[in-house]
Amino acid sequence: MRRLFGLGVGLGVWLYGQQAKLDTLHVKSSVVCQTCRRTIIRGLSTQKGIRQVEVDVPAQVITVIYRPDKTTPEAIREAIRKLGYDADSLPRDAAAYERLPACCKRDKVH
């Protein structure tokens, strides 16, 4: 019984040490309102490897915490682009932009 308990504790400690490494990506984007914020968070949260998404609307910056073994900065930028928003130097997808609500198509943060 003690051996089994010791094995369980040892396995738990080993698994705890196997935590995945996380990276952070900051992307300059064309978000202008809280609807944009919700769209980005919902759209990116379903992507494989993405752990957390924060959107700073006044600064127009999207911060993504992700697992580099599951996704890449390029894939994240492409996902943002496909939601209808600029992602650093990548221009937004025109068809996705047309599907956005009118409030998200303004030039200034509001």
Secondary structure as GFF3:
##gff-version 3
##sequence-region A 1 110
A	DSSP	alpha_helix	2	17	.	.	.	ID=ss1
A	DSSP	beta_strand	23	28	.	.	.	ID=ss2
A	DSSP	alpha_helix	34	45	.	.	.	ID=ss3
A	DSSP	beta_strand	50	56	.	.	.	ID=ss4
A	DSSP	beta_strand	61	66	.	.	.	ID=ss5
A	DSSP	alpha_helix	73	82	.	.	.	ID=ss6
A	DSSP	alpha_helix	94	99	.	.	.	ID=ss7
A	DSSP	three_ten_helix	102	105	.	.	.	ID=ss8
###
